[in-house]
Amino acid sequence: MLEIFLVASFWLFLSILSAIIADRLKISIALIEIIVGAITGYIVYELGYFDSLQTNSEWFKFIASSGAILLTFLAGAELEPSTLKKKFNEVSVIGIIGFFAPFIGCTLIAYYILSWSLSASLLAGISLSTTSMAVVYAVMLEYGFNKTSFGKGVLGACFINDLGTVIALGLIFAPFTYKTLVFVGVVVISIFILPIITEFLTKHYARKTAAIRTKWIVFLLFALGALAIWSGSEPVLPAYIAGMVLAGLISNYNLFIRRLRTLTIGFLTPFYFLRAGALMSIPAVISGPIVFLLLFLGKVISKIFGLYPVIRKFKEDTNEKWYYTLLMSTGLTFGTISALYGFSHGIINSSQYSYLVAVVIASAVIPTLVANKYFLPKHLLEKPVIDEELSQYENYIKKIDINEK
């Protein structure tokens, strides 16, 4: 236990350092955590102590995965079903093109230019077709776009894009068994019963039992995540669906959502983003920069050329169009998951895995840095009038006082 506490404190120190750097440079903290993780991993690797970081230990992977799951749930909770219906044409068209453009482009590059096998090329196309829900939502939350119609549209398109990645991975590589049917069946049933149970617990126990809503949400996400892993899928997918299903209900409890965000971003996601950076093999990228550049440019350019003409039909402002396009060009969660799946099942080798992970992480950092630096649509941001969290807390205290009287 002593070693675990020491390692955990080291990573949390890096998260504090990342927060300070992000504030100084006015850059999203999620991106800084990835960069700091990559630099730290490289330095420790060169010193011969990489295993001491315990990035592949079960406890570390559990905390990091929990961060990705809860962050994905919160992203889904921002996307209200009514908003998704209003923007159905936008999010579906952009999401579908956002998947197919890099999938086709990167598969062709890997097969015809890099001479990878067909299965490895398809795996590369799947890994690089993603849009990072974790990074996009973290950026949206940090700047306040998550509450805007623009931000909800981006999150919806991200979901459709990543859904295409999950389906492609399952159809091409993952076996379709009875476990898949069980998983799909439970998810479908959950769509109908989760709002009922959540509303009941909130109505009867929310103000009587300590943090029962948080316990219920975490239990729900872990249970669905376990079922997803058992079926051969990924736990972040049902987390996003659960967030969408409960969006209309939990959106009425801003203080609760803020507390859940504090738990997620304050403790869990630093392990996820820092670990993602640390797993990138900088020596492997340095030894083969041409491969890295071909795959990186293939992903980003195919995304831009595929998406920008379509996004122009839905957005008029230049900054909005480019910001939307560049955020859709990011990748992280499903990209690394797909690459790891391919490596674990012998579809790609260790070098190919390192290239894909490096490209995925670079695509999470570079397009977002450019978007925030040059194309941030500041006109969409509302000026803060009051501290919302303090206001919610004061209203809550007033209600208690009234009930006691």
Buried (B, 14 or more C-beta within 10 A) or exposed (E): EEEEEEBBEBBBEBBEBBBEBBEEEEBBBBBBBBBBBBBBBBEBBEEEEBEEBBBEBEEBBEBBBBBBBBBBBBBBBBBBEEBBEBBEEBBBBBBBBBBBBBBBBBBBBBBEBBEBEEBBBBBBBBBBBBBBBBBBBBBBBBBBBBBBEBBBBBBBBBBBBBBBBBEBBBEEBBEEEEBBEEBEEBBEEBEEEBBEEBEEBBEEEBEEEEBBBEEBBBEBBBBBBEBBEEBBBBBBBBBBBBBBBBBEBBEEBBBBBBBBBEBBBEBBBBBBBBBBBBBBBBEBBEEBEEBBEBBBBBBBBBBBEBBBEBBEEBBEBEBBBBBBBBBBBBBBBBBBBBBBBBBEEEBBEEEBBBBBBBBBBBBBBBBBBBBBEEBBBEEBEEEEEEEEEEEBEEEEEEEEEEEEE
